[in-house]
Amino acid sequence: MEYSVKKIVEEGEKILKKKGVLNSRSEASLIVQKTLNVSKIDILTNNIRSVSFLKRMSINKNFCERVRGKPISKIFGIKEFYSYEFFTNSNVLDPRPESETLVDVAKKILRKTKSTINILELGVGSGCIIISIIQELSELRIKGTGIDISESSLKVAKKNKKKFNILNLHLLRSNWFSNLKNKYDMIVSNPPYLKTSDIEFLDDEVKKYDPLVSLDGGKNGLNAYNEIAANVKKHLKLGGVICLEIGFGQRNYVNRIFEKEGFELILEEKDLQDIPRVVVYKLK
Ligand SMILES: C[S@@+](CC[C@H](N)C(=O)[O-])C[C@H]1O[C@@H](n2cnc3c(N)ncnc32)[C@H](O)[C@@H]1O
């Protein structure tokens, strides 16, 4: 027996809606799209007239996983970020739309440069930030370095490096600066910044499928900023900058931490929700 795509999406929408999944229509459509490996247009125009029994079973299995709380990105192992598709899994933080602000800021600053630029990303995760920067600024000569404390997230970053065929990106394990000797023109980071006590209140989608090490910023959420601020000086070239993503309401705290270490705020950027999201410092 064969099934029409339109009907499958409608049924999926009902199942997801009943279980409280927001945007049930678009999520159902996306699940069908990804399982069948077809485009959104194919679904919208009802271009795929029929789906085999086996494919239908796979789609149902994916609807069930979604209903059990697994995000679509983690079902299919892929997440879009800055219009690129990155590999992801439960060993890395899913790339977040608000982190695209960090890429925008890096582009804004680096566009003015000409010579070879050395960029370091601290806590590289899937690699989505540094890889997007390198992709977006392909006219520049960028030498990238990405570090992470988590070996399993470095595996995902390496897979993404290969996917985008990035040659000039060195990925290594390090506890912040512990294994680094070089100096950089730009350091970027989206460190873990949630308060430990807030983690139990996160949605299951985050709590169960994003690793704790990518979320937990310690008692006041600021552990990583303190650690980075205390050690970053010797890793910045003359005139070098550090660009950081920050959490909701952390702007003044992070400013104080960096000012105490002799840095000045030279730029800040809000995300699409109008929340201060990225701060940039250089040494006074
Ligand atoms: C919020 S996630 C950001 C991941 C990725 N850059 C992104 O924006 O999607 C923070 C990352 O920092 C890493 N991390 C946590 N503590 C670390 C440490 N002490 N040294 C290096 N990396 C660390 C985590 O493993 C995680 O990949």
Ligand as a Chemical Component Dictionary entry (heavy atoms), coordinates in Angstrom:
data_LIG
# 
_chem_comp.id                   LIG 
_chem_comp.type                 NON-POLYMER 
_chem_comp.pdbx_formal_charge   0 
_chem_comp.three_letter_code    LIG 
# 
loop_
_chem_comp_atom.comp_id 
_chem_comp_atom.atom_id 
_chem_comp_atom.alt_atom_id 
_chem_comp_atom.type_symbol 
_chem_comp_atom.charge 
_chem_comp_atom.model_Cartn_x 
_chem_comp_atom.model_Cartn_y 
_chem_comp_atom.model_Cartn_z 
_chem_comp_atom.pdbx_ordinal 
LIG C1  C1  C 0  28.070 26.730 24.809 1  
LIG S1  S1  S 1  29.052 25.449 24.094 2  
LIG C2  C2  C 0  29.509 26.225 22.556 3  
LIG C3  C3  C 0  29.774 25.260 21.442 4  
LIG C4  C4  C 0  29.930 25.921 20.059 5  
LIG N1  N1  N 0  31.023 26.853 20.042 6  
LIG C5  C5  C 0  28.639 26.628 19.666 7  
LIG O1  O1  O 0  28.561 27.852 19.864 8  
LIG O2  O2  O -1 27.708 25.974 19.208 9  
LIG C6  C6  C 0  30.534 25.580 25.059 10 
LIG C7  C7  C 0  31.660 24.656 24.666 11 
LIG O3  O3  O 0  32.740 24.858 25.588 12 
LIG C8  C8  C 0  33.332 23.604 25.889 13 
LIG N2  N2  N 0  33.995 23.719 27.203 14 
LIG C9  C9  C 0  33.440 23.696 28.444 15 
LIG N3  N3  N 0  34.381 23.825 29.379 16 
LIG C10 C10 C 0  35.567 23.933 28.733 17 
LIG C11 C11 C 0  36.914 24.093 29.166 18 
LIG N4  N4  N 0  37.233 24.145 30.458 19 
LIG N5  N5  N 0  37.883 24.192 28.222 20 
LIG C12 C12 C 0  37.574 24.114 26.900 21 
LIG N6  N6  N 0  36.310 23.958 26.437 22 
LIG C13 C13 C 0  35.328 23.877 27.338 23 
LIG C14 C14 C 0  32.170 22.627 25.879 24 
LIG O4  O4  O 0  32.616 21.306 25.692 25 
LIG C15 C15 C 0  31.329 23.178 24.725 26 
LIG O5  O5  O 0  31.680 22.575 23.505 27 
# 
loop_
_chem_comp_bond.comp_id 
_chem_comp_bond.atom_id_1 
_chem_comp_bond.atom_id_2 
_chem_comp_bond.value_order 
_chem_comp_bond.pdbx_ordinal 
LIG C1  S1  SING 1  
LIG S1  C2  SING 2  
LIG S1  C6  SING 3  
LIG C2  C3  SING 4  
LIG C3  C4  SING 5  
LIG C4  N1  SING 6  
LIG C4  C5  SING 7  
LIG C5  O1  DOUB 8  
LIG C5  O2  SING 9  
LIG C6  C7  SING 10 
LIG C7  O3  SING 11 
LIG C7  C15 SING 12 
LIG O3  C8  SING 13 
LIG C8  N2  SING 14 
LIG C8  C14 SING 15 
LIG N2  C9  SING 16 
LIG N2  C13 SING 17 
LIG C9  N3  DOUB 18 
LIG N3  C10 SING 19 
LIG C10 C11 SING 20 
LIG C10 C13 DOUB 21 
LIG C11 N4  SING 22 
LIG C11 N5  DOUB 23 
LIG N5  C12 SING 24 
LIG C12 N6  DOUB 25 
LIG N6  C13 SING 26 
LIG C14 O4  SING 27 
LIG C14 C15 SING 28 
LIG C15 O5  SING 29 
# 
